[in-house]
Amino acid sequence: MTVRTYNEVYLSARKALKAAGIEAFSLEARLICACAADKTKEQFLRDMKFYVSDGYVEKVGEMLARRLKGEPTAYITGEWEFYGVPLEVTPDVLIPRNDTEILVDRAIELLKGRMSTKRVLDLCTGSGCVGISVAVNVPDSRVILIDKSLRAMSIARANVLKNNVMRNVTCVDADALKAPPILLGSFDMILCNPPYIPTEDILALDTSVRDYEPVMALDGGRDGLDFYRSVASKWKSILKPKGILMFECGEGQAQSVAEIMDRCGFTNLTAFKDTLGIDRVMAGILM
């Protein structure tokens, strides 16, 4: 039996992930090793010099094998962090991406700076990452999370509890491709990170996305724009006068999304870029 410390197991995992070409090899090795020990990242770093059992080494090895076959670390560990908010994730929901933080940034800025009422709808919520992040950072907001996937809504409800935002967040089952449910009320802001991959492009996605993440949350129809058309036309009826609609967009889609919003009566259309200079969010006001 070889006696090893947490740090030695971590360095071995890090080396294996790096050799496999995984970009965030250090972070992912730390997340896997911490999860296998049932520790937070902070606890794991604190205990790096402690010795571990053979069972722990075996568990890390099993998790590494799954990662090296292509399964995302978030699904292996069952958790992910988005906008500083800890989230439960499963293969029933997309793994939150850094690009989506642009949508949250802008929403928080507008809610804190311009509105007396702060009623927000998060459409196609998935894990609830967007709406819950808004609720955590704007405590006087009232947020409704909506998704048509009952399994996704189960995860979103778990994340509402996990982040203790039950007071200002409610979950509702509904389909963004259909008209809003009756008695939903009116909103100051609608946020939507919809499925936007054209159907034919899904097979060309990276295997870690195509083979593991839910197709329902990726497929935006023939041209990837089905949800933008539906939300901009059908859901504007529940926006208050001067209410704001904001979409996350796929690369190269912002202009098409702007045209859809313009045809549906939205003005002051503004694009916001991500860290790579891509127009990632399109916002407009309903006059």
Protein Blocks (a to p, Z undefined) as FASTA:
>chain_A
ZZddfklmmmmmmmmmmmnopaklmmmmmmmmmmmnopafklmmmmmmpccdfklmmmmm
mmmmmmmnopafklmnopaceehiacdddfkbccddfklmmmmmmmmmmmmmmpmbdcdd
dehklnommmmmmmmmmmmbccddddfblklmmmmmmmmmmnopmmmgccddddfkbccd
ehkbpcfbdcddddfbdfklmmmpcfklmmmmcfklmmgojnopmmmmmmmmmmmmmpce
hiacdddddehklmmmmmmmmmnopahiacdddfkopafbdcdddZZ
